[in-house]
């Protein structure tokens, strides 16, 4: 289980996160929601070792991850799919997937068939360059690359942004499948309300860098979440 406790984060002199706490359990989707600029991406970047945090604690399976960098966080089992996907445009689909081997021993440098079962289009386009794929195909590639390392935690930042509806449905089904397998804790930052609401087992709503709602889906109504998200 991922536990974030009293996390604070600054960009220079500006404080972005104010004592944020969050839990993400294996086999569950934790949706982090809120309007633009409230600190959602900053939270994911801190967890993923992409930006240093100022205070607080991040734990994975009760082990403290003490200000790890991105490579160390990935080795600890945290996979991050950032907004914008960060696909390598000149590498093929296969080569992009192979960059996910970095955290694995050499004996495991194989693309599991399951990756292509989850994302059949990637098998069809394995020799196409990443930059030639559509936005939806790139998003599938970015998620698949993150799964190569067999993470304990999957951080997804706006996976539906700029993607056609049929691909959004496919990505939603993959997230549901991963959740139901019960091995990965999924943290989803998402502006598309209905997508997040339909998948989430719990909600963490931020406003101005603070948590204003932290509840399991069974304890909160759609209207209550919408009210908080609209603040």
N, CA, C and O of each residue as an XYZ file, in Angstrom:
924
protein
N       0.841     -1.208      0.000
C       0.000      0.000      0.000
C       0.873      1.253      0.000
O       1.900      1.312      0.675
N       0.445      2.249     -0.766
C       1.114      3.543     -0.782
C       0.464      4.456      0.251
O      -0.759      4.593      0.298
N       1.304      5.078      1.080
C       0.808      6.056      2.050
C       1.589      7.355      1.889
O       2.818      7.366      1.961
N       0.872      8.437      1.674
C       1.453      9.775      1.654
C       0.936     10.494      2.887
O      -0.274     10.575      3.099
N       1.852     11.020      3.709
C       1.453     11.618      4.976
C       2.004     13.038      5.099
O       3.216     13.255      5.093
N       1.084     14.000      5.211
C       1.431     15.400      5.492
C       2.478     15.968      4.524
O       3.430     16.629      4.939
N       2.285     15.700      3.246
C       3.267     16.120      2.241
C       3.151     17.617      1.950
O       2.062     18.136      1.702
N       4.278     18.282      1.985
C       4.357     19.673      1.543
C       5.352     19.765      0.398
O       6.299     18.983      0.316
N       5.126     20.730     -0.484
C       5.979     20.864     -1.669
C       6.016     22.325     -2.084
O       5.004     23.025     -2.032
N       7.185     22.772     -2.493
C       7.388     24.153     -2.940
C       7.979     24.178     -4.348
O       8.734     23.288     -4.740
N       7.625     25.200     -5.085
C       8.367     25.587     -6.283
C       8.999     26.928     -5.958
O       8.329     27.960     -5.988
N      10.277     26.914     -5.650
C      10.912     28.146     -5.209
C      10.295     28.612     -3.907
O      10.216     27.852     -2.942
N       9.853     29.875     -3.878
C       9.251     30.430     -2.671
C       7.756     30.130     -2.567
O       7.136     30.438     -1.549
N       7.167     29.531     -3.609
C       5.721     29.281     -3.626
C       5.411     27.885     -3.102
O       5.948     26.893     -3.594
N       4.542     27.819     -2.100
C       4.121     26.525     -1.578
C       2.932     26.019     -2.369
O       1.936     26.722     -2.538
N       3.047     24.779     -2.855
C       2.026     24.194     -3.725
C       1.165     23.181     -2.980
O      -0.051     23.146     -3.167
N       1.779     22.364     -2.145
C       1.041     21.362     -1.368
C       1.167     21.666      0.116
O       2.243     22.014      0.601
N       0.051     21.531      0.833
C      -0.017     21.878      2.248
C      -0.517     20.675      3.036
O      -1.723     20.507      3.218
N       0.400     19.843      3.502
C       0.030     18.733      4.371
C      -0.900     17.723      3.741
O      -1.877     17.308      4.365
N      -0.616     17.317      2.513
C      -1.489     16.383      1.793
C      -1.225     14.953      2.260
O      -0.077     14.512      2.321
N      -2.294     14.240      2.585
C      -2.216     12.820      2.933
C      -3.123     12.030      1.998
O      -4.197     12.487      1.609
N      -2.662     10.834      1.648
C      -3.391     10.005      0.681
C      -2.987      8.555      0.885
O      -1.838      8.262      1.216
N      -3.944      7.643      0.685
C      -3.650      6.221      0.693
C      -4.137      5.606     -0.611
O      -5.192      5.967     -1.134
N      -3.341      4.664     -1.127
C      -3.725      3.925     -2.328
C      -3.441      2.456     -2.082
O      -2.302      2.062     -1.834
N      -4.484      1.654     -2.152
C      -4.375      0.233     -1.827
C      -4.335     -0.620     -3.096
O      -4.939     -0.262     -4.107
N      -3.625     -1.744     -3.041
C      -3.659     -2.663     -4.182
C      -5.086     -3.095     -4.477
O      -5.878     -3.334     -3.565
N      -5.399     -3.192     -5.751
C      -6.738     -3.587     -6.140
C      -7.771     -2.491     -6.022
O      -8.970     -2.765     -5.962
N      -7.315     -1.250     -5.989
C      -8.238     -0.117     -5.875
C      -7.714      1.057     -6.683
O      -6.510      1.206     -6.896
N      -8.653      1.887     -7.130
C      -8.330      3.128     -7.840
C      -8.612      4.296     -6.921
O      -9.742      4.474     -6.465
N      -7.589      5.097     -6.645
C      -7.741      6.331     -5.878
C      -7.728      7.486     -6.860
O      -6.716      7.732     -7.517
N      -8.840      8.198     -6.967
C      -8.945      9.319     -7.902
C      -8.589     10.611     -7.184
O      -9.202     10.961     -6.176
N      -7.594     11.316     -7.710
C      -7.207     12.625     -7.189
C      -7.824     13.668     -8.107
O      -7.514     13.716     -9.297
N      -8.699     14.505     -7.552
C      -9.480     15.407     -8.377
C      -9.378     16.832     -7.865
O      -8.901     17.082     -6.758
N      -9.837     17.765     -8.698
C      -9.784     19.178     -8.365
C      -9.602     19.986     -9.639
O      -9.274     19.432    -10.689
N      -9.810     21.275     -9.551
C      -9.665     22.146    -10.716
C      -8.195     22.259    -11.098
O      -7.318     21.796    -10.370
N      -7.933     22.882    -12.253
C      -6.557     23.073    -12.695
C      -5.777     23.923    -11.700
O      -6.299     24.895    -11.153
N      -4.519     23.545    -11.473
C      -3.634     24.361    -10.662
C      -3.721     24.149     -9.164
O      -3.177     24.943     -8.397
N      -4.410     23.068     -8.723
C      -4.562     22.856     -7.273
C      -3.467     21.961     -6.691
O      -3.405     21.774     -5.475
N      -2.604     21.406     -7.545
C      -1.490     20.613     -7.045
C      -1.551     19.131     -7.346
O      -0.766     18.363     -6.790
N      -2.462     18.704     -8.213
C      -2.626     17.274     -8.491
C      -1.368     16.687     -9.148
O      -0.833     15.673     -8.699
N      -0.913     17.338    -10.209
C       0.282     16.846    -10.897
C       1.513     16.959    -10.013
O       2.381     16.088    -10.047
N       1.597     18.016     -9.229
C       2.726     18.164     -8.301
C       2.770     17.005     -7.315
O       3.848     16.520     -6.972
N       1.607     16.561     -6.858
C       1.541     15.426     -5.940
C       2.096     14.167     -6.603
O       2.913     13.461     -6.012
N       1.655     13.887     -7.825
C       2.152     12.697     -8.523
C       3.647     12.797     -8.782
O       4.373     11.814     -8.629
N       4.108     13.969     -9.169
C       5.530     14.144     -9.440
C       6.372     13.934     -8.182
O       7.481     13.405     -8.260
N       5.857     14.341     -7.038
C       6.567     14.109     -5.780
C       6.639     12.619     -5.467
O       7.693     12.113     -5.081
N       5.521     11.916     -5.630
C       5.497     10.481     -5.358
C       6.448      9.745     -6.290
O       7.117      8.795     -5.883
N       6.505     10.189     -7.546
C       7.321      9.518     -8.561
C       8.783      9.938     -8.538
O       9.568      9.462     -9.358
N       9.167     10.818     -7.618
C      10.552     11.256     -7.542
C      10.945     12.257     -8.598
O      12.130     12.485     -8.839
N       9.947     12.862     -9.235
C      10.219     13.833    -10.295
C      10.451     15.241     -9.751
O      11.048     16.076    -10.430
N       9.979     15.510     -8.526
C      10.178     16.825     -7.917
C      10.357     16.635     -6.421
O       9.585     15.906     -5.798
N      11.360     17.275     -5.832
C      11.576     17.102     -4.393
C      10.430     17.703     -3.583
O       9.895     18.755     -3.933
N      10.063     17.031     -2.508
C       9.056     17.580     -1.616
C       9.741     18.168     -0.394
O      10.866     17.797     -0.059
N       9.054     19.085      0.264
C       9.659     19.852      1.349
C       9.535     19.168      2.698
O      10.420     19.286      3.546
N       8.438     18.455      2.896
C       8.205     17.798      4.170
C       7.169     16.710      4.028
O       6.493     16.608      3.004
N       7.048     15.893      5.068
C       6.110     14.782      5.026
C       6.812     13.478      4.703
O       8.038     13.416      4.613
N       6.007     12.432      4.530
C       6.539     11.087      4.340
C       5.787     10.367      3.232
O       4.567     10.484      3.110
N       6.531      9.627      2.433
C       5.950      8.721      1.447
C       6.393      7.313      1.800
O       7.588      7.041      1.915
N       5.416      6.406      1.976
C       5.724      5.020      2.322
C       5.118      4.080      1.294
O       4.033      4.330      0.769
N       5.821      3.009      1.016
C       5.298      1.939      0.175
C       5.480      0.633      0.930
O       6.599      0.224      1.242
N       4.348     -0.017      1.220
C       4.367     -1.245      2.033
C       5.113     -1.014      3.348
O       5.922     -1.836      3.780
N       4.818      0.122      3.967
C       5.363      0.532      5.276
C       6.854      0.885      5.246
O       7.432      1.212      6.283
N       7.470      0.821      4.079
C       8.863      1.252      3.965
C       8.905      2.715      3.543
O       8.275      3.097      2.557
N       9.643      3.532      4.286
C       9.742      4.952      3.966
C      10.593      5.141      2.720
O      11.716      4.644      2.641
N      10.048      5.862      1.750
C      10.798      6.224      0.541
C      11.315      7.642      0.768
O      10.597      8.618      0.551
N      12.530      7.740      1.192
C      13.064      8.999      1.703
C      13.629      9.856      0.576
O      14.812      9.756      0.252
N      12.792     10.695     -0.018
C      13.219     11.662     -1.029
C      13.972     10.980     -2.174
O      15.069     11.396     -2.545
N      13.368      9.933     -2.723
C      13.993      9.224     -3.828
C      13.934     10.047     -5.102
O      13.038     10.872     -5.280
N      14.911      9.813     -6.000
C      14.816     10.408     -7.330
C      13.952      9.494     -8.202
O      13.475      8.455     -7.746
N      13.758      9.896     -9.462
C      12.830      9.170    -10.332
C      13.267      7.724    -10.540
O      12.433      6.819    -10.506
N      14.560      7.494    -10.755
C      15.047      6.130    -10.985
C      14.849      5.269     -9.743
O      14.450      4.109     -9.847
N      15.125      5.829     -8.575
C      14.968      5.076     -7.335
C      13.499      4.765     -7.041
O      13.173      3.675     -6.571
N      12.618      5.728     -7.319
C      11.188      5.495     -7.118
C      10.692      4.383     -8.043
O       9.887      3.544     -7.638
N      11.173      4.382     -9.282
C      10.786      3.331    -10.226
C      11.286      1.972     -9.745
O      10.562      0.979     -9.831
N      12.508      1.922     -9.243
C      13.054      0.666     -8.728
C      12.286      0.181     -7.502
O      12.188     -1.022     -7.258
N      11.742      1.124     -6.731
C      10.956      0.753     -5.548
C       9.583      0.203     -5.917
O       8.917     -0.415     -5.087
N       9.151      0.428     -7.177
C       7.880     -0.116     -7.623
C       6.836      0.914     -7.996
O       5.652      0.587     -8.088
N       7.250      2.158     -8.212
C       6.309      3.222     -8.576
C       6.466      3.557    -10.053
O       7.535      3.984    -10.489
N       5.414      3.365    -10.810
C       5.415      3.674    -12.240
C       4.570      4.916    -12.480
O       3.479      5.055    -11.926
N       5.083      5.811    -13.308
C       4.439      7.107    -13.531
C       4.180      7.299    -15.018
O       5.098      7.229    -15.836
N       2.914      7.544    -15.359
C       2.545      7.888    -16.737
C       2.157      9.353    -16.732
O       1.045      9.699    -16.331
N       3.069     10.227    -17.177
C       2.844     11.665    -17.015
C       1.871     12.237    -18.036
O       1.607     11.637    -19.077
N       1.363     13.377    -17.720
C       0.588     14.155    -18.677
C       1.510     14.465    -19.850
O       2.632     14.929    -19.644
N       1.059     14.218    -21.070
C       1.918     14.425    -22.230
C       2.620     13.162    -22.689
O       3.222     13.144    -23.762
N       2.550     12.088    -21.880
C       2.949     10.717    -22.236
C       4.446     10.484    -22.305
O       4.912      9.424    -21.888
N       5.228     11.444    -22.823
C       6.686     11.322    -22.904
C       7.121     10.078    -23.673
O       8.079      9.405    -23.293
N       6.415      9.785    -24.746
C       6.833      8.732    -25.670
C       8.039      9.230    -26.459
O       8.099     10.403    -26.827
N       9.001      8.341    -26.721
C      10.164      8.708    -27.536
C       9.754      8.674    -29.008
O       9.495      7.599    -29.547
N       9.690      9.834    -29.664
C       9.092      9.884    -31.003
C       9.870      9.157    -32.088
O       9.272      8.692    -33.058
N      11.189      9.048    -31.949
C      11.997      8.432    -33.000
C      12.236      6.945    -32.762
O      12.764      6.257    -33.636
N      11.853      6.442    -31.589
C      11.967      5.012    -31.311
C      10.697      4.295    -31.756
O       9.610      4.872    -31.741
N      10.844      3.038    -32.149
C       9.669      2.243    -32.493
C       8.861      1.921    -31.247
O       9.308      2.131    -30.120
N       7.663      1.410    -31.478
C       6.828      0.978    -30.356
C       7.581     -0.045    -29.505
O       7.598      0.054    -28.278
N       8.198     -1.019    -30.156
C       8.956     -2.032    -29.414
C      10.088     -1.397    -28.617
O      10.290     -1.736    -27.450
N      10.819     -0.491    -29.228
C      11.931      0.152    -28.533
C      11.448      1.000    -27.363
O      12.098      1.054    -26.320
N      10.305      1.663    -27.537
C       9.724      2.417    -26.422
C       9.395      1.486    -25.265
O       9.678      1.806    -24.111
N       8.805      0.345    -25.565
C       8.479     -0.618    -24.511
C       9.739     -1.128    -23.826
O       9.750     -1.348    -22.615
N      10.786     -1.312    -24.594
C      12.036     -1.842    -24.031
C      12.695     -0.868    -23.063
O      13.494     -1.284    -22.224
N      12.376      0.417    -23.163
C      12.930      1.357    -22.183
C      12.392      1.069    -20.782
O      12.967      1.521    -19.791
N      11.292      0.321    -20.695
C      10.753     -0.078    -19.400
C      11.559     -1.166    -18.713
O      11.278     -1.517    -17.567
N      12.566     -1.707    -19.407
C      13.405     -2.757    -18.821
C      14.376     -2.222    -17.775
O      14.978     -3.003    -17.038
N      14.534     -0.922    -17.702
C      15.614     -0.337    -16.900
C      15.621     -0.813    -15.455
O      16.685     -0.920    -14.845
N      14.446     -1.100    -14.899
C      14.363     -1.503    -13.490
C      14.382     -3.008    -13.297
O      14.271     -3.490    -12.169
N      14.522     -3.758    -14.389
C      14.432     -5.212    -14.314
C      15.795     -5.862    -14.501
O      16.648     -5.306    -15.193
N      16.018     -7.032    -13.896
C      17.244     -7.770    -14.188
C      17.276     -8.204    -15.650
O      16.233     -8.383    -16.278
N      18.483     -8.370    -16.181
C      18.625     -8.673    -17.610
C      17.837     -9.915    -18.014
O      17.340     -9.999    -19.136
N      17.725    -10.867    -17.114
C      17.007    -12.103    -17.444
C      15.523    -11.869    -17.718
O      14.856    -12.724    -18.301
N      15.006    -10.717    -17.300
C      13.583    -10.409    -17.482
C      13.353     -9.364    -18.566
O      12.280     -8.763    -18.620
N      14.324     -9.141    -19.416
C      14.186     -8.155    -20.484
C      13.409     -8.739    -21.660
O      13.939     -8.910    -22.758
N      12.163     -9.033    -21.406
C      11.244     -9.555    -22.404
C       9.917     -8.816    -22.285
O       9.468     -8.502    -21.183
N       9.299     -8.545    -23.416
C       7.978     -7.912    -23.391
C       6.940     -9.017    -23.185
O       6.775     -9.874    -24.053
N       6.240     -9.006    -22.045
C       5.278    -10.091    -21.777
C       4.131    -10.073    -22.789
O       3.674     -8.999    -23.182
N       3.663    -11.247    -23.215
C       2.503    -11.300    -24.120
C       1.299    -10.539    -23.572
O       0.478    -10.024    -24.330
N       1.208    -10.476    -22.241
C       0.074     -9.794    -21.616
C      -0.016     -8.328    -22.032
O      -1.114     -7.778    -22.118
N       1.112     -7.697    -22.287
C       1.109     -6.295    -22.724
C       0.309     -6.154    -24.009
O      -0.476     -5.219    -24.163
N       0.512     -7.085    -24.925
C      -0.202     -7.021    -26.201
C      -1.646     -7.487    -26.066
O      -2.499     -7.120    -26.874
N      -1.923     -8.300    -25.040
C      -3.313     -8.666    -24.765
C      -4.094     -7.450    -24.267
O      -5.256     -7.253    -24.624
N      -3.439     -6.643    -23.442
C      -4.087     -5.429    -22.935
C      -4.219     -4.366    -24.013
O      -5.213     -3.641    -24.075
N      -3.191     -4.285    -24.866
C      -3.146     -3.232    -25.895
C      -2.820     -3.857    -27.251
O      -1.685     -3.749    -27.713
N      -3.789     -4.509    -27.899
C      -3.524     -5.201    -29.166
C      -2.957     -4.297    -30.253
O      -2.195     -4.757    -31.103
N      -3.318     -3.013    -30.236
C      -2.850     -2.110    -31.284
C      -1.329     -1.982    -31.263
O      -0.722     -1.719    -32.301
N      -0.712     -2.159    -30.117
C       0.744     -2.025    -30.027
C       1.444     -3.174    -30.744
O       2.525     -2.983    -31.300
N       0.852     -4.354    -30.741
C       1.412     -5.478    -31.502
C       1.331     -5.195    -32.994
O       2.260     -5.484    -33.749
N       0.210     -4.627    -33.404
C       0.024     -4.318    -34.820
C       0.998     -3.239    -35.300
O       1.370     -3.205    -36.473
N       1.400     -2.375    -34.398
C       2.238     -1.237    -34.761
C       3.629     -1.310    -34.137
O       4.271     -0.275    -33.952
N       4.101     -2.494    -33.814
C       5.344     -2.632    -33.066
C       6.558     -2.022    -33.772
O       7.534     -1.653    -33.120
N       6.499     -1.916    -35.098
C       7.631     -1.349    -35.831
C       7.424      0.109    -36.238
O       8.282      0.707    -36.887
N       6.283      0.673    -35.853
C       6.025      2.093    -36.129
C       6.739      2.959    -35.102
O       6.901      2.563    -33.948
N       7.164      4.138    -35.527
C       7.809      5.054    -34.587
C       6.764      5.666    -33.654
O       5.619      5.895    -34.043
N       7.179      5.922    -32.434
C       6.259      6.480    -31.444
C       5.639      7.788    -31.883
O       4.471      8.051    -31.597
N       6.416      8.616    -32.580
C       5.914      9.910    -33.026
C       4.882      9.816    -34.123
O       4.202     10.800    -34.416
N       4.747      8.639    -34.745
C       3.772      8.469    -35.821
C       2.430      7.958    -35.316
O       1.481      7.842    -36.093
N       2.338      7.652    -34.028
C       1.088      7.147    -33.470
C       0.137      8.294    -33.159
O       0.555      9.438    -32.980
N      -1.142      7.968    -33.099
C      -2.129      8.956    -32.667
C      -1.967      9.203    -31.173
O      -1.258      8.468    -30.486
N      -2.630     10.246    -30.677
C      -2.552     10.539    -29.251
C      -3.037      9.388    -28.396
O      -2.431      9.082    -27.369
N      -4.122      8.744    -28.803
C      -4.650      7.627    -28.048
C      -3.722      6.430    -28.054
O      -3.575      5.741    -27.044
N      -3.091      6.182    -29.203
C      -2.134      5.076    -29.295
C      -0.897      5.366    -28.451
O      -0.350      4.462    -27.818
N      -0.456      6.620    -28.439
C       0.684      6.988    -27.596
C       0.355      6.799    -26.119
O       1.207      6.373    -25.340
N      -0.875      7.116    -25.737
C      -1.254      6.936    -24.338
C      -1.239      5.462    -23.967
O      -0.780      5.100    -22.883
N      -1.731      4.616    -24.847
C      -1.685      3.182    -24.595
C      -0.234      2.702    -24.492
O       0.091      1.866    -23.648
N       0.621      3.228    -25.344
C       2.033      2.870    -25.304
C       2.674      3.306    -23.983
O       3.462      2.563    -23.396
N       2.335      4.505    -23.522
C       2.911      5.014    -22.278
C       2.483      4.162    -21.084
O       3.295      3.877    -20.204
N       1.213      3.755    -21.050
C       0.741      2.905    -19.954
C       1.394      1.529    -20.032
O       1.817      0.973    -19.018
N       1.471      0.987    -21.247
C       2.096     -0.327    -21.422
C       3.552     -0.304    -20.978
O       4.014     -1.229    -20.310
N       4.275      0.747    -21.345
C       5.681      0.871    -20.950
C       5.817      0.894    -19.430
O       6.744      0.302    -18.877
N       4.887      1.584    -18.752
C       4.922      1.635    -17.289
C       4.687      0.251    -16.687
O       5.263     -0.081    -15.651
N       3.845     -0.553    -17.329
C       3.517     -1.877    -16.790
C       4.630     -2.895    -17.005
O       4.665     -3.924    -16.331
N       5.535     -2.618    -17.932
C       6.637     -3.540    -18.212
C       7.412     -3.864    -16.931
O       7.833     -5.002    -16.722
N       7.596     -2.849    -16.074
C       8.406     -3.013    -14.857
C       7.651     -3.689    -13.717
O       8.194     -3.816    -12.619
N       6.423     -4.124    -13.946
C       5.605     -4.798    -12.939
C       5.510     -3.975    -11.660
O       5.932     -4.429    -10.597
N       4.965     -2.778    -11.756
C       4.958     -1.874    -10.594
C       3.974     -2.311     -9.520
O       3.034     -3.066     -9.766
N       4.231     -1.802     -8.317
C       3.283     -1.954     -7.216
C       2.263     -0.814     -7.221
O       1.131     -0.971     -6.766
N       2.691      0.334     -7.745
C       1.849      1.526     -7.798
C       1.905      2.083     -9.215
O       2.982      2.214     -9.796
N       0.745      2.407     -9.764
C       0.660      3.013    -11.090
C       0.030      4.390    -10.947
O      -1.120      4.517    -10.527
N       0.794      5.420    -11.301
C       0.325      6.808    -11.246
C      -0.046      7.248    -12.655
O       0.789      7.222    -13.559
N      -1.294      7.650    -12.842
C      -1.788      8.059    -14.156
C      -2.215      9.521    -14.100
O      -3.117      9.880    -13.344
N      -1.565     10.364    -14.902
C      -1.875     11.793    -14.901
C      -2.616     12.162    -16.176
O      -2.024     12.239    -17.252
N      -3.914     12.388    -16.043
C      -4.795     12.799    -17.149
C      -4.711     11.842    -18.345
O      -4.396     12.282    -19.451
N      -4.984     10.557    -18.154
C      -4.848      9.606    -19.266
C      -5.847      9.794    -20.392
O      -5.641      9.252    -21.478
N      -6.930     10.548    -20.175
C      -7.917     10.735    -21.251
C      -7.708     12.028    -22.034
O      -8.438     12.290    -22.990
N      -6.741     12.829    -21.654
C      -6.581     14.151    -22.259
C      -6.296     14.047    -23.759
O      -5.335     13.401    -24.175
N      -7.141     14.688    -24.558
C      -6.931     14.754    -25.996
C      -7.096     13.435    -26.727
O      -6.502     13.239    -27.787
N      -7.887     12.534    -26.183
C      -8.018     11.192    -26.748
C      -9.453     10.952    -27.211
O     -10.409     11.403    -26.581
N      -9.581     10.237    -28.319
C     -10.895      9.952    -28.874
C     -11.678      9.005    -27.963
O     -11.081      8.187    -27.263
N     -13.023      9.109    -27.968
C     -13.854      8.371    -27.012
C     -13.650      6.862    -27.021
O     -13.680      6.241    -25.958
N     -13.444      6.254    -28.180
C     -13.294      4.790    -28.204
C     -12.020      4.344    -27.493
O     -11.995      3.281    -26.873
N     -10.961      5.151    -27.580
C      -9.716      4.817    -26.892
C      -9.874      5.041    -25.387
O      -9.323      4.291    -24.581
N     -10.630      6.076    -25.013
C     -10.895      6.299    -23.586
C     -11.572      5.072    -22.982
O     -11.227      4.656    -21.876
N     -12.526      4.497    -23.694
C     -13.212      3.300    -23.196
C     -12.233      2.137    -23.044
O     -12.297      1.388    -22.069
N     -11.328      1.991    -24.013
C     -10.348      0.905    -23.945
C      -9.428      1.079    -22.740
O      -9.137      0.114    -22.034
N      -8.970      2.307    -22.506
C      -8.092      2.575    -21.369
C      -8.841      2.328    -20.054
O      -8.276      1.792    -19.100
N     -10.109      2.722    -20.015
C     -10.913      2.463    -18.826
C     -11.030      0.975    -18.525
O     -10.971      0.567    -17.365
N     -11.196      0.170    -19.560
C     -11.302     -1.277    -19.365
C      -9.995     -1.867    -18.852
O     -10.003     -2.787    -18.033
N      -8.863     -1.335    -19.337
C      -7.562     -1.807    -18.850
C      -7.389     -1.458    -17.373
O      -6.918     -2.281    -16.589
N      -7.771     -0.238    -16.997
C      -7.662      0.157    -15.586
C      -8.549     -0.741    -14.720
O      -8.134     -1.165    -13.642
N      -9.755     -1.029    -15.180
C     -10.646     -1.926    -14.437
C     -10.020     -3.311    -14.273
O     -10.085     -3.906    -13.198
N      -9.418     -3.813    -15.339
C      -8.802     -5.136    -15.286
C      -7.643     -5.166    -14.291
O      -7.522     -6.092    -13.490
N      -6.793     -4.139    -14.354
C      -5.660     -4.066    -13.431
C      -6.141     -3.975    -11.982
O      -5.579     -4.610    -11.089
N      -7.182     -3.181    -11.763
C      -7.740     -3.070    -10.406
C      -8.265     -4.413     -9.930
O      -7.996     -4.819     -8.799
N      -9.013     -5.108    -10.783
C      -9.646     -6.357    -10.380
C      -8.640     -7.478    -10.135
O      -8.927     -8.424     -9.401
N      -7.468     -7.373    -10.743
C      -6.420     -8.369    -10.494
C      -5.853     -8.229     -9.083
O      -5.293     -9.180     -8.538
N      -5.998     -7.044     -8.495
C      -5.693     -6.865     -7.086
C      -4.238     -6.714     -6.714
O      -3.907     -6.773     -5.530
N      -3.350     -6.520     -7.679
C      -1.924     -6.468     -7.371
C      -1.348     -5.056     -7.381
O      -0.318     -4.805     -6.756
N      -1.999     -4.137     -8.080
C      -1.457     -2.794     -8.270
C      -2.367     -1.765     -7.610
O      -3.590     -1.832     -7.737
N      -1.763     -0.817     -6.907
C      -2.496      0.354     -6.414
C      -2.458      1.409     -7.506
O      -1.383      1.751     -7.998
N      -3.599      1.920     -7.884
C      -3.692      2.871     -8.996
C      -4.119      4.230     -8.463
O      -5.133      4.351     -7.775
N      -3.332      5.252     -8.792
C      -3.677      6.634     -8.450
C      -3.946      7.360     -9.751
O      -3.076      7.455    -10.616
N      -5.158      7.870     -9.881
C      -5.634      8.464    -11.130
C      -5.919      9.945    -10.936
O      -6.804     10.313    -10.163
N      -5.176     10.792    -11.633
C      -5.501     12.214    -11.713
C      -6.273     12.415    -13.006
O      -5.784     12.058    -14.078
N      -7.470     12.981    -12.922
C      -8.326     13.024    -14.103
C      -9.326     14.181    -14.025
O     -10.011     14.365    -13.019
N      -9.390     14.955    -15.115
C     -10.356     16.048    -15.209
C     -11.704     15.586    -15.772
O     -12.729     16.225    -15.534
N     -11.699     14.486    -16.513
C     -12.928     13.950    -17.090
C     -13.711     13.278    -15.958
O     -13.432     12.138    -15.585
N     -14.673     13.989    -15.431
C     -15.325     13.582    -14.191
C     -15.958     12.201    -14.290
O     -15.736     11.356    -13.423
N     -16.738     11.964    -15.330
C     -17.459     10.697    -15.420
C     -16.503      9.506    -15.513
O     -16.790      8.436    -14.976
N     -15.379      9.690    -16.185
C     -14.379      8.627    -16.297
C     -13.836      8.293    -14.911
O     -13.801      7.128    -14.514
N     -13.416      9.315    -14.181
C     -12.861      9.095    -12.836
C     -13.911      8.544    -11.886
O     -13.636      7.624    -11.115
N     -15.112      9.104    -11.939
C     -16.174      8.687    -11.023
C     -16.539      7.216    -11.238
O     -16.819      6.493    -10.281
N     -16.533      6.784    -12.490
C     -16.890      5.409    -12.796
C     -15.860      4.387    -12.365
O     -16.188      3.214    -12.187
N     -14.612      4.815    -12.195
C     -13.533      3.886    -11.859
C     -13.134      3.916    -10.385
O     -12.634      2.923     -9.857
N     -13.351      5.039     -9.729
C     -12.733      5.270     -8.415
C     -13.356      4.423     -7.309
O     -14.573      4.259     -7.227
N     -12.472      3.890     -6.461
C     -12.889      3.252     -5.220
C     -12.804      4.225     -4.058
O     -13.442      4.029     -3.024
N     -12.005      5.286     -4.235
C     -11.932      6.351     -3.239
C     -11.553      7.644     -3.937
O     -10.994      7.642     -5.034
N     -11.874      8.754     -3.272
C     -11.633     10.069     -3.852
C     -10.787     10.914     -2.909
O     -10.988     10.909     -1.694
N      -9.846     11.633     -3.489
C      -9.058     12.629     -2.761
C      -9.158     13.911     -3.576
O      -8.575     14.015     -4.655
N      -9.889     14.872     -3.062
C     -10.113     16.125     -3.781
C      -9.219     17.209     -3.193
O      -9.194     17.416     -1.979
N      -8.488     17.896     -4.060
C      -7.600     18.971     -3.632
C      -8.181     20.321     -3.999
O      -8.848     20.475     -5.022
N      -7.915     21.288     -3.149
C      -8.228     22.686     -3.456
C      -7.121     23.543     -2.863
O      -6.878     23.518     -1.657
N      -6.451     24.306     -3.728
C      -5.341     25.165     -3.313
C      -4.289     24.388     -2.518
O      -3.764     24.866     -1.512
N      -4.001     23.183     -2.997
C      -2.933     22.400     -2.400
C      -3.283     21.680     -1.121
O      -2.402     21.108     -0.480
N      -4.549     21.691     -0.730
C      -4.981     21.009      0.488
C      -6.076     20.004      0.163
O      -6.835     20.183     -0.790
N      -6.149     18.953      0.958
C      -7.201     17.959      0.794
C      -8.493     18.496      1.409
O      -8.539     18.829      2.594
N      -9.548     18.575      0.583
C     -10.838     19.050      1.081
C     -11.868     17.927      1.140
O     -12.955     18.108      1.688
N     -11.530     16.773      0.579
C     -12.397     15.603      0.684
C     -11.534     14.360      0.500
O     -10.742     14.277     -0.439
N     -11.691     13.403      1.396
C     -10.958     12.136      1.320
C     -11.889     11.048      1.823
O     -12.020     10.830      3.028
N     -12.547     10.355      0.866
C     -13.587      9.402      1.244
C     -13.601      8.225      0.273
O     -13.265      8.381     -0.901
N     -13.990      7.046      0.763
C     -14.271      5.946     -0.163
C     -15.505      6.271     -0.995
O     -16.347      7.066     -0.576
N     -15.612      5.671     -2.151
C     -16.735      5.976     -3.036
C     -18.073      5.630     -2.400
O     -19.094      6.235     -2.726
N     -18.071      4.660     -1.494
C     -19.320      4.247     -0.852
C     -19.833      5.272      0.153
O     -20.991      5.212      0.566
N     -18.970      6.219      0.552
C     -19.343      7.163      1.614
C     -19.616      8.561      1.098
O     -19.829      9.475      1.894
N     -19.616      8.753     -0.223
C     -19.780     10.089     -0.765
C     -20.632     10.011     -2.032
O     -20.556      9.040     -2.785
N     -21.435     11.035     -2.254
C     -22.297     11.049     -3.427
C     -21.620     11.781     -4.577
O     -20.666     12.536     -4.388
N     -22.130     11.540     -5.743
C     -21.646     12.236     -6.943
C     -21.756     13.748     -6.755
O     -20.844     14.490     -7.122
N     -22.871     14.204     -6.184
C     -23.094     15.631     -5.994
C     -22.082     16.236     -5.023
O     -21.608     17.352     -5.232
N     -21.756     15.507     -3.972
C     -20.775     15.996     -3.009
C     -19.393     16.160     -3.641
O     -18.681     17.124     -3.358
N     -19.028     15.219     -4.491
C     -17.733     15.327     -5.179
C     -17.755     16.484     -6.160
O     -16.817     17.280     -6.206
N     -18.815     16.582     -6.942
C     -18.914     17.682     -7.892
C     -18.832     19.035     -7.204
O     -18.198     19.961     -7.711
N     -19.472     19.145     -6.056
C     -19.438     20.400     -5.306
C     -18.018     20.756     -4.916
O     -17.619     21.915     -5.032
N     -17.252     19.786     -4.458
C     -15.869     20.036     -4.049
C     -14.977     20.321     -5.247
O     -14.109     21.191     -5.187
N     -15.188     19.594     -6.326
C     -14.359     19.765     -7.518
C     -14.583     21.134     -8.141
O     -13.693     21.677     -8.795
N     -15.774     21.691     -7.938
C     -16.116     22.974     -8.563
C     -15.702     24.174     -7.741
O     -15.897     25.309     -8.176
N     -15.133     23.956     -6.557
C     -14.740     25.092     -5.688
C     -13.697     25.943     -6.373
O     -13.244     26.938     -5.807
